[in-house]
């Protein structure tokens, strides 16, 4: 039981709390429910990229390929009428296999030349698709039927209740285990404030879903049901896929296999002398990373119903890179934090842009590029100033800051 | 049936395209080939050069003055890039790749932001810029020959500069062995700064030179950023004559494929690069 708990649930109060808050967000502001799932997709892509670059130490710049392959496979399977959750598995496996295929030249091409090679491969694939079809290849997926089911809503409510209870319990335990008096008072204060917020959001969630279910009972038109349930289910699927992938990646990296990846990253020659098959392990890393990138690609289809060849474009790789590096390469949570942060920033900046239109010298099309410009600048600054990323730097230097704050009280 | 006219225009197009690739890659031959700095943003600088040049041309209506202005901006940009971004990461190739990838995306976004629809180089009265010549039933633009000549002249200048003058010798010494060159009294820091700056300025100049033919569109930097990298990779890292042959190879492969097997398109250039990387990672024209 303890083992299962270790695998499935976060160990700290902070983990439960962030999950509960993330589950509550789309109810508090419905407009966010459509934007954030994409953020989770980027976070998942960053997590999968972290396996290749952060843990296995292979500079691959073709991460858009497994992502794009999975997006296209999922979209085509959905067109055939395959259920979404079923189409996710073959899509992930195929993209894993494709990524292994991309890793094969790594046997001869070493180091950063391999990075340039993968960049060339992804560009070649995109160019071929765009060029051979002459027109845009686009697969449009109509509404996915499972995403409109009410079961998703019940699952959502159940999960929210569970995580709310768990964060309550762990919050209490955290306060009890704190020894210093001042710290204890401060912590209690913060936790109480957080719980007031959570109680409020719980009230909003349950009351609004109760009224909704009542209306469904009295015969609500299907379109209204769809509009209420669909974004929530997409949100739930993207959040759950991010969370479950995070757990799986953590499990894999803490296993002996993951330790071998890290050994190869640190010193490939030594690892091969000890007796590990370096190339084989790198291919395994490619497969695992490709599978999770594939999951990201599948969930992307649920968020954005029209899939175009631009899923292979370099900017998808760049998004994964930004997330992974912003959060911290080679850490577990870092890429997820970085990806979510980058996505939020992008969303937030694009909400500012209409205000800039009123200045009058830029068109809407130009302004849509504005967030990427700022993110690109931020990315360069982070690589230069915080080479370990936000979370990595916190792990390295955070204790100093913590001690300083504690010394104030 | 392949007619002689088709072959003639294919050959001239091949030479022109080779020259264009060489113009895009020449800066990278210094930056990547000699200094070992992975500068992915080189193609973006190339595209920026085209945009800036056409903008200046609209403002001044003078070809040489616009070229000069673009080159000067290139020097400023190169200096800024080297000081702010490249200097902290000499000798750390992964960070170089990550940073210049960011710079590349930043420059793409910037170009699309400032010039959302691209810029068309205007028709001029100048015979060299916009004139055509009749050559055995084929109408060929004069500027193509100008580009070919510029490519050859640039190759000659670069070879002399790098192999015969003191600057080139110092640069090659500095990249071979940093410490030893410093011991012999070479100011490495200064040398690297100026070499990088010169490389970036050359990229902008190259972009400016091809702009009358291709116009300034966002496809230009996207297309050439990988092609520019293909040149030192195919030609062999430390070889500046290899870069010349490599651009001839890729230019001709691309144009002949475009003429005779049009379905393949742009991907063929990248496939050449991929094959060379896999089969002969040290480059086929290695000295």
Interface residues (C-beta under 8 A of the other chain):
Chain A: X59 X61 X105 X108 X109 X110 X111 X112 X113 X115 X116 X117 X119 X120 X121 X123 X124 X125 X127 X128 X131 X132 X314 X315 X318 X321 X322 X325 X362 X363 X365 X366 X369 X370 X372 X373 X376 X377 X379 X380 X383 X384 X387
Chain B: X38 X40 X85 X88 X89 X93 X94 X95 X97 X98 X99 X101 X102 X103 X105 X106 X109 X110 X112 X113 X116 X226 X229 X230 X233 X263 X264 X265 X266 X267 X270 X271 X273 X274 X277 X278 X279 X281
